[in-house]
Amino acid sequence: MNSNNMDIEQMRKAWVEMGKALGMETLPDDPDNMNKKKTSLDRIRDGYRKGCDMSILGTILLTPFFFFMPSISDEYRISIAITFAIMGLANAYVMYWLWRGIGKINPLTMPITQVSSMAKYYKKCHLQYVLLGSLVAIPWIVYFMIATNRSESVVMGAIIGGICGLYGLWKYMKDYRNLSA
């Protein structure tokens, strides 16, 4: 037996013994799943990407719908559709900007202070966007209620949308908190 092979064999035995001492003698159930785990930074970035995609898709699908929606008065159709398209595309742009900004954060090459400061900056921008977006969305919902003359269904939609929006904001802030911790 070669002395080189003996050294490798001793290293292998030491490696196995160290793994047993650390309680790592059992393999994970699904080793292929190890690469699919996402960090908080990945979840935030993916959320912004999906938000951008859904905003573009929603704008493309719902703008023509507002042109032909029978419950909207003829005098409001064009203004409702155009303002909705503007808000949807503005939302897509902000989501794209946040996605690109978060994508620039690389914890492997950046110091912790830079990662933390960039995460805080984008968290602050997200919260400001939610505040300004609410100040734009609420008057638009009121305008939509006036245009449709069916306030009860719009109010229910606004309540459900508000609850879903607050839940999404809570998830983002949870991931930002995990990122800064």
C-alpha distance (Angstrom), angle and dihedral (degrees) to the residues before:
residue distance angle dihedral
M1 . . .
N2 3.75 . .
S3 3.82 119.1 .
N4 3.79 88.7 -130.3
N5 3.80 90.6 58.8
M6 3.81 90.5 48.7
D7 3.81 90.9 54.4
I8 3.79 91.0 50.5
E9 3.80 90.8 47.6
Q10 3.82 91.1 50.9
M11 3.79 90.6 48.9
R12 3.80 90.3 50.5
K13 3.81 91.5 50.7
A14 3.81 91.2 48.1
W15 3.80 89.8 49.3
V16 3.80 92.5 50.8
E17 3.81 92.2 46.7
M18 3.79 91.0 49.7
G19 3.79 90.1 50.9
K20 3.81 90.3 51.3
A21 3.79 91.0 48.9
L22 3.80 90.0 52.5
G23 3.81 92.0 47.3
M24 3.78 94.1 -110.9
E25 3.79 99.4 123.9
T26 3.80 92.6 111.9
L27 3.77 119.4 74.5
P28 3.79 119.8 -132.0
D29 3.79 115.1 -93.2
D30 3.79 93.7 -118.0
P31 3.82 112.6 22.7
D32 3.82 91.0 179.1
N33 3.80 89.1 62.1
M34 3.81 92.5 61.2
N35 3.82 92.1 83.9
K36 3.82 92.4 48.1
K37 3.80 95.4 65.3
K38 3.78 113.4 114.5
T39 3.76 129.1 -146.8
S40 3.79 124.3 -141.4
L41 3.79 88.5 -101.4
D42 3.81 90.5 54.2
R43 3.81 91.9 49.3
I44 3.81 92.3 49.8
R45 3.80 92.5 47.8
D46 3.81 92.5 46.3
G47 3.80 90.8 47.8
Y48 3.79 91.6 54.9
R49 3.82 91.5 46.6
K50 3.80 91.8 50.4
G51 3.81 90.6 45.0
C52 3.80 90.3 53.6
D53 3.80 92.1 47.9
M54 3.81 93.9 46.8
S55 3.79 92.1 47.2
I56 3.80 91.7 53.5
L57 3.80 91.6 45.1
G58 3.81 92.4 47.3
T59 3.79 91.4 48.9
I60 3.80 92.0 50.2
L61 3.81 93.6 47.5
L62 3.81 102.3 37.8
T63 3.80 102.1 40.7
P64 3.83 93.4 69.4
F65 3.80 88.6 41.8
F66 3.82 90.0 60.0
F67 3.82 89.9 52.5
F68 3.80 91.0 59.0
M69 3.82 101.8 30.5
P70 3.82 105.6 128.2
S71 3.80 95.8 -151.1
I72 3.83 93.2 61.3
S73 3.80 115.2 88.1
D74 3.80 114.8 -116.2
E75 3.80 92.6 -116.8
Y76 3.82 91.8 58.4
R77 3.83 101.6 41.3
I78 3.78 99.2 90.5
S79 3.80 95.4 41.5
I80 3.81 93.0 47.5
A81 3.82 92.6 48.8
I82 3.80 94.7 45.3
T83 3.80 95.5 45.8
F84 3.80 90.5 46.9
A85 3.82 90.8 51.0
I86 3.80 91.0 49.1
M87 3.81 92.3 49.4
G88 3.81 92.6 45.5
L89 3.79 93.8 49.7
A90 3.82 91.5 44.2
N91 3.80 88.8 52.6
A92 3.81 90.3 49.2
Y93 3.80 90.7 51.0
V94 3.81 93.4 50.7
M95 3.81 91.4 46.6
Y96 3.81 89.0 49.5
W97 3.81 91.1 49.5
L98 3.81 91.9 49.4
W99 3.81 91.0 45.8
R100 3.82 92.0 52.0
G101 3.81 91.4 45.1
I102 3.80 94.6 50.4
G103 3.81 88.5 44.4
K104 3.81 89.1 62.0
I105 3.80 90.9 62.7
N106 3.80 109.2 97.7
P107 3.81 112.7 176.7
L108 3.81 91.5 -171.0
T109 3.79 95.4 63.0
M110 3.81 103.3 23.3
P111 3.78 127.3 76.9
I112 3.80 116.0 -107.9
T113 3.81 92.2 -111.9
Q114 3.81 91.6 56.1
V115 3.83 92.4 47.4
S116 3.79 90.4 48.7
S117 3.80 94.7 46.6
M118 3.82 92.6 48.1
A119 3.81 91.1 47.7
K120 3.81 90.4 50.6
Y121 3.80 90.8 48.6
Y122 3.81 93.7 52.8
K123 3.79 91.6 43.1
K124 3.81 88.8 54.2
C125 3.82 90.8 47.6
H126 3.81 90.3 49.8
L127 3.81 92.2 51.6
Q128 3.82 91.8 47.3
Y129 3.78 89.6 49.8
V130 3.81 91.4 51.5
L131 3.81 90.4 50.7
L132 3.80 94.5 47.7
G133 3.81 91.4 41.0
S134 3.80 90.0 54.2
L135 3.79 90.4 51.1
V136 3.81 88.9 54.7
A137 3.82 98.9 38.3
I138 3.80 97.9 50.9
P139 3.85 95.4 57.1
W140 3.81 89.3 44.1
I141 3.81 90.3 53.7
V142 3.81 89.9 50.5
Y143 3.81 89.5 49.2
F144 3.82 89.5 49.4
M145 3.81 90.2 50.5
I146 3.80 89.7 53.1
A147 3.81 91.1 48.2
T148 3.80 95.6 50.0
N149 3.82 100.7 38.4
R150 3.83 87.1 -144.6
S151 3.73 103.4 104.0
E152 3.82 98.7 161.5
S153 3.82 95.5 63.8
V154 3.81 92.2 42.7
V155 3.81 91.0 49.7
M156 3.81 90.7 51.2
G157 3.81 90.1 48.6
A158 3.79 90.6 48.7
I159 3.81 91.4 50.5
I160 3.81 92.9 48.6
G161 3.82 90.8 44.8
G162 3.79 90.9 48.8
I163 3.79 92.1 51.4
C164 3.81 91.6 48.4
G165 3.81 90.3 46.8
L166 3.79 93.0 50.8
Y167 3.80 90.5 48.4
G168 3.82 90.3 51.1
L169 3.81 90.7 48.2
W170 3.82 89.8 50.0
K171 3.83 90.1 52.8
Y172 3.81 92.1 49.5
M173 3.80 92.2 48.4
K174 3.81 90.4 47.7
D175 3.81 90.0 54.7
Y176 3.81 91.5 45.3
R177 3.81 89.0 50.6
N178 3.82 90.6 50.5
L179 3.79 89.2 48.4
S180 3.79 94.6 52.8
A181 3.82 94.4 42.5
